[in-house]
Amino acid sequence: MTSDMPEYLPLKVANALLPDAPALRAQMEQDGYLFLRGLLPPDVLHAVREDVTGVLQAIGWIRGGPDRLAAQAQVLPCREGEPRYFEAIDRIQRLESFHSLAHEPALLQLMTLLLGEGAFPHPLGVMRLVFPDNPEVTTPPHQDFRNNQGTPRLTAAWMPLADCPLDSGPLAILPGSHRSGVLPLSFHLGPGNRQAVLPEELATARWATADFCAGDVLLFPALTVHRALPNRHPSRMRLSVDFRYQPAGEPLTEQCLQPHFARQSWDEIYRGWRSPDLQYYWHKRHYTVVPWDASLHALPEEHWDQALREDMIYERLRQRRFRNREQPRDEG
């Protein structure tokens, strides 16, 4: 990989610390993230990508045939929360391979080193379907704590389902930002419709990122500020997943035990699975359910007027870009 990253810091690679639990924890405490190269077998990620692109081809989002695994978009981009988005996400949430990925032995072993015995993944797994040339809804700077609540030790694992160089929009981290506490919110068009309001020392800090390969994993706790880079690839979607891992015995909210967006029951999701081994596995784990605090996720009323204006502008921009891409080029 030869990407030039003048504006970004490189992510520190933590593989040399394995399997030293105190060293891994110290590195996480210092930087607010751990970056592991080649932690997962690429063939496992490839199998999930095959299933996900099968869904996207079936609903017409991407080209079929030999181009399917490249996930080359052929429809107007959509964003989280739109009906077309749920047409894809609801099907992906029923994929056994998607949910099984959170239980890969290498991931579970790493989380045990980091969070202690009994650490387990939340059943709420998140699939990211990021269209190219759709910058207004790129995931903004934010912390996971307000979205999940419970323990601030909740640790996310982010991984692309294929190689993800800078121009495909990988994740970026603000090193050390986990020490800044819970930050205020403002509106954003991207996932969750919220972004963190950064204090000056973070707003002027340099982000850290990398060219990701299939099998690389980025870990960070719930207070670390992170964002996605825009997907600037001319045609390919960025497909990635994130799972969150819970230390045993610590608090979580009920929504973290539900499917993402809670549009289907677990019984509906499990219908057709080949194995019952991972079904309702969290019933055997130790945790404390605490109430959801709506005030931690609230936006000021005036932000919703801004939301309406930004949504109208975004709709015009994405329609215009899509029309321009569809126009045949003059070959003369």
BELURVEN-V95380 format. One record per run of one state. SS is the DSSP state (H for helix, E for strand, - for the rest). FROM is the first residue (numbers start at 1). LEN is the number of residues. If there is no record, write none. Layout:
[[SS & FROM & LEN] [SS & FROM & LEN]]
This chain:
[[- & 1 & 8] [E & 9 & 2] [- & 11 & 2] [E & 13 & 1] [- & 14 & 1] [H & 15 & 3] [- & 18 & 3] [H & 21 & 11] [- & 32 & 2] [E & 34 & 3] [- & 37 & 5] [H & 42 & 17] [- & 59 & 3] [E & 62 & 1] [- & 63 & 2] [H & 65 & 6] [- & 71 & 1] [E & 72 & 2] [- & 74 & 9] [H & 83 & 10] [- & 93 & 3] [H & 96 & 8] [- & 104 & 1] [H & 105 & 11] [- & 116 & 4] [E & 120 & 2] [- & 122 & 4] [E & 126 & 5] [- & 131 & 4] [H & 135 & 3] [- & 138 & 4] [E & 142 & 1] [- & 143 & 2] [H & 145 & 4] [- & 149 & 6] [E & 155 & 6] [- & 161 & 3] [E & 164 & 1] [- & 165 & 1] [H & 166 & 3] [- & 169 & 2] [E & 171 & 3] [- & 174 & 3] [H & 177 & 4] [- & 181 & 4] [E & 185 & 3] [- & 188 & 3] [H & 191 & 3] [E & 194 & 3] [- & 197 & 3] [H & 200 & 4] [- & 204 & 4] [E & 208 & 2] [- & 210 & 2] [E & 212 & 1] [- & 213 & 4] [E & 217 & 5] [- & 222 & 4] [E & 226 & 3] [- & 229 & 7] [E & 236 & 1] [- & 237 & 1] [E & 238 & 9] [- & 247 & 4] [E & 251 & 3] [H & 254 & 4] [- & 258 & 2] [H & 260 & 3] [- & 263 & 3] [H & 266 & 5] [- & 271 & 10] [H & 281 & 4] [- & 285 & 3] [E & 288 & 3] [- & 291 & 3] [H & 294 & 4] [- & 298 & 5] [H & 303 & 24] [- & 327 & 6]]
